[in-house]
Amino acid sequence: MEDINFDKFVNRRGTNSVKWDEEKEEGIIPLWVADMDFPAAPAIRKAVEERAKHGIFGYAIVGDSYYEAIINWFKRRHNWQIERNSIIYTTGVIPAISASIKALAMPGENVLIQTPVYNCFYSCIRNQGMQILENPLKREGNTYVVDWHDFEKKCSDEKTTLFLLCNPHNPAGRVWTKDELAQMNDICMRHNVKVISDEIHCELIMPGYTFTPFATVNSNCLANSVVCNSPTKNFNIAGLQIANIVCSNEEWRRRIDRVINIFEVCDVNPFGPIALEAAYNESEEWLNKLLLYIADNYALLTDTFKEHLPDYEVLKLEGTYLVWVDIRKSGLKSDVLAEKLLHDGKVQVNSGMMYGKTAGENYIRINIACTRATLQEGLNRIIKILSHL
């Protein structure tokens, strides 16, 4: 493998990057949307380049090697034996979630979510004609836990038919334990609530924590769940549009597959399967080094806040590269502060209100998947603004 240097800055301006080109003003440090500023693993780049040399980019399919790569990766990395016939290809985790909701619930029914949570969950639910029901997570110290009494109460509502889980949780940074996942499912099954688990961040786990795929907890979790996963977040290949649904229930799978075809999110980008295979078959060393780099970036951020902004609490990061910061000391709501950071500080973060108007109003989300120098400059700008409020 070629040398991996996560400190090397690659200029993304002018590449139609959402992260870098949405704001037209020069000099802004983007620490917001969830993609990384690191080139994909060498094996992925090589595989895509070799495919490009072929020169013909017609309609594509996913072959045997695609399924084998998925099965081998999850068996090796997570001790999850996935059956090939349980895998459904689609173009992204959001289409996967939307199709699963459409297939497994009826308009007007409730879909339970744990706020603050990934903003696209809201649109996925509303776009299918379902109702959003919130189970707000509880702050305990510098982390979040489930409010179990409220969770059971919401599941017991006769209109609640689905629970949309974020595992690992964005933006709270939680990596749910096996016991927590089992308890979630026990309550869901008691009230005939199916589980859809978004596991797109499943490889982005900080040292000292272990990710548990929902379907591996026990046989009931396997039977009562639809898991949506993808290598895109973990290997920084979101633009190649590739994801998978794993569902052991044949009838649910048939219904989901039908909706995917109705939504027309089943066409294969010829580069997507190639990239997935290179990621899962040849890029584990790159991923392991990436995780250490992100952990060091998190340490830099927490140390910086402790030294310069001690009244602002940084929440514990167990998984993802998205850090949740309590900004109540500023006296500003998160949308106002995010605008101030952008326009006065030239640093772009996410307002916590994207993830829940009430649950996120006192927080901002900071993406630390960038070079250390970029992060340090972004933190310097944040310090300059917050220290003068």
PEZI-V330853 format. One record per residue. RES is the residue in one letter. PHI is phi in radians with two decimals (999 if undefined). Layout:
RES_PHI + RES_PHI
//
This chain:
M_999 + E_-1.16 + D_-1.01 + I_-1.84 + N_-2.22 + F_-1.28 + D_-1.41 + K_-1.31 + F_-1.44 + V_-2.00 + N_-1.26 + R_-1.77 + R_-1.14 + G_1.40 + T_-1.90 + N_1.03 + S_-1.40 + V_-1.00 + K_-1.14 + W_-1.76 + D_-1.89 + E_-1.13 + E_-1.54 + K_-1.38 + E_-1.19 + E_-1.22 + G_1.58 + I_-1.38 + I_-1.62 + P_-1.60 + L_-2.10 + W_-2.16 + V_-0.96 + A_-1.43 + D_-2.35 + M_-1.77 + D_-1.61 + F_-1.78 + P_-1.01 + A_-1.05 + A_-0.97 + P_-0.92 + A_-1.12 + I_-1.19 + R_-1.06 + K_-1.11 + A_-1.10 + V_-1.18 + E_-1.10 + E_-1.12 + R_-1.14 + A_-1.12 + K_-1.10 + H_-1.06 + G_1.53 + I_-2.04 + F_-2.19 + G_-1.40 + Y_-1.04 + A_-2.19 + I_-2.21 + V_-1.79 + G_-1.74 + D_-1.01 + S_-1.12 + Y_-1.12 + Y_-1.14 + E_-1.09 + A_-1.10 + I_-1.11 + I_-1.06 + N_-1.16 + W_-1.08 + F_-1.25 + K_-1.19 + R_-1.25 + R_-1.49 + H_-2.28 + N_0.94 + W_-1.96 + Q_-1.58 + I_-1.52 + E_-1.40 + R_-0.99 + N_-1.27 + S_-1.58 + I_-1.65 + I_-2.09 + Y_-1.36 + T_-2.66 + T_-1.57 + G_-3.10 + V_-1.22 + I_-1.13 + P_-1.00 + A_-1.11 + I_-1.13 + S_-1.05 + A_-1.13 + S_-1.16 + I_-1.08 + K_-1.05 + A_-1.34 + L_-1.95 + A_-2.38 + M_-1.89 + P_-0.91 + G_1.65 + E_-1.35 + N_-1.59 + V_-2.04 + L_-1.50 + I_-2.31 + Q_-1.91 + T_-1.60 + P_-1.22 + V_-2.63 + Y_-0.73 + N_-1.04 + C_-1.21 + F_-1.02 + Y_-1.09 + S_-1.23 + C_-0.99 + I_-1.28 + R_-1.10 + N_-1.14 + Q_-1.69 + G_1.41 + M_-1.67 + Q_-1.76 + I_-1.52 + L_-2.16 + E_-1.76 + N_-1.99 + P_-1.05 + L_-1.23 + K_-1.79 + R_-1.30 + E_-2.31 + G_1.11 + N_-1.83 + T_-2.57 + Y_-2.12 + V_-2.31 + V_-1.42 + D_-1.47 + W_-1.18 + H_-1.05 + D_-1.18 + F_-1.04 + E_-1.16 + K_-1.04 + K_-1.21 + C_-1.16 + S_-1.33 + D_-1.05 + E_-1.09 + K_-1.52 + T_-1.48 + T_-2.10 + L_-2.35 + F_-2.07 + L_-1.71 + L_-1.69 + C_-1.93 + N_-2.46 + P_-1.15 + H_-1.56 + N_-1.92 + P_-1.85 + A_-1.23 + G_1.37 + R_-1.40 + V_-1.93 + W_-1.11 + T_-1.38 + K_-1.04 + D_-1.15 + E_-1.11 + L_-1.13 + A_-1.10 + Q_-1.16 + M_-0.98 + N_-1.23 + D_-1.01 + I_-1.15 + C_-1.05 + M_-1.18 + R_-1.06 + H_-2.06 + N_1.00 + V_-1.86 + K_-1.45 + V_-2.01 + I_-1.94 + S_-1.93 + D_-1.48 + E_-2.07 + I_-1.14 + H_-1.66 + C_-1.11 + E_-1.66 + L_-1.61 + I_-1.98 + M_-1.33 + P_-0.93 + G_1.69 + Y_-2.13 + T_-2.24 + F_-1.47 + T_-2.05 + P_-1.04 + F_-0.96 + A_-1.23 + T_-1.67 + V_-1.11 + N_-2.88 + S_-1.14 + N_-1.19 + C_-1.12 + L_-1.07 + A_-1.26 + N_-1.84 + S_-2.36 + V_-2.13 + V_-1.87 + C_-1.98 + N_-2.46 + S_-2.98 + P_-1.45 + T_-1.15 + K_-1.17 + N_-1.22 + F_-2.05 + N_1.04 + I_-2.28 + A_-1.04 + G_-1.17 + L_-1.56 + Q_0.93 + I_-2.56 + A_-2.78 + N_-2.45 + I_-1.89 + V_-2.07 + C_-2.53 + S_-1.47 + N_-1.46 + E_-1.08 + E_-1.18 + W_-1.06 + R_-1.10 + R_-1.08 + R_-1.17 + I_-1.13 + D_-1.07 + R_-1.10 + V_-1.16 + I_-1.00 + N_-1.26 + I_-1.13 + F_-1.26 + E_1.03 + V_-2.04 + C_-2.12 + D_-1.27 + V_-1.71 + N_-1.22 + P_-1.06 + F_-1.54 + G_-1.08 + P_-1.06 + I_-1.04 + A_-1.18 + L_-1.05 + E_-1.10 + A_-1.17 + A_-1.14 + Y_-1.32 + N_-1.60 + E_-2.34 + S_-2.13 + E_-1.18 + E_-1.09 + W_-1.02 + L_-1.07 + N_-1.08 + K_-1.21 + L_-1.02 + L_-1.09 + L_-1.15 + Y_-1.14 + I_-1.12 + A_-1.06 + D_-1.18 + N_-1.11 + Y_-1.10 + A_-1.09 + L_-1.06 + L_-1.11 + T_-1.14 + D_-1.11 + T_-1.12 + F_-1.14 + K_-1.06 + E_-1.38 + H_-1.86 + L_-2.37 + P_-1.12 + D_-1.47 + Y_-1.81 + E_-1.59 + V_-1.65 + L_-1.34 + K_-1.07 + L_-1.87 + E_-1.66 + G_-2.74 + T_1.33 + Y_-2.05 + L_-2.04 + V_-1.75 + W_-1.76 + V_-2.12 + D_-1.38 + I_-2.00 + R_-1.04 + K_-1.04 + S_-1.21 + G_1.36 + L_-1.99 + K_-1.25 + S_-1.12 + D_-1.17 + V_-1.19 + L_-1.16 + A_-1.06 + E_-1.14 + K_-1.15 + L_-1.08 + L_-1.20 + H_-1.45 + D_-1.69 + G_-1.75 + K_1.02 + V_-2.35 + Q_-1.88 + V_-2.18 + N_-1.66 + S_-1.18 + G_-1.12 + M_-1.20 + M_-1.07 + Y_-1.83 + G_2.57 + K_-1.06 + T_-1.61 + A_-1.14 + G_-1.98 + E_-1.18 + N_-1.89 + Y_-2.42 + I_-2.17 + R_-1.98 + I_-2.08 + N_-1.51 + I_-1.85 + A_-1.53 + C_-2.60 + T_-1.09 + R_-1.09 + A_-1.14 + T_-1.10 + L_-1.08 + Q_-1.07 + E_-1.13 + G_-1.08 + L_-1.14 + N_-1.02 + R_-1.24 + I_-1.11 + I_-1.01 + K_-1.04 + I_-1.32 + L_-1.18 + S_-1.27 + H_-1.92 + L_-1.52
//
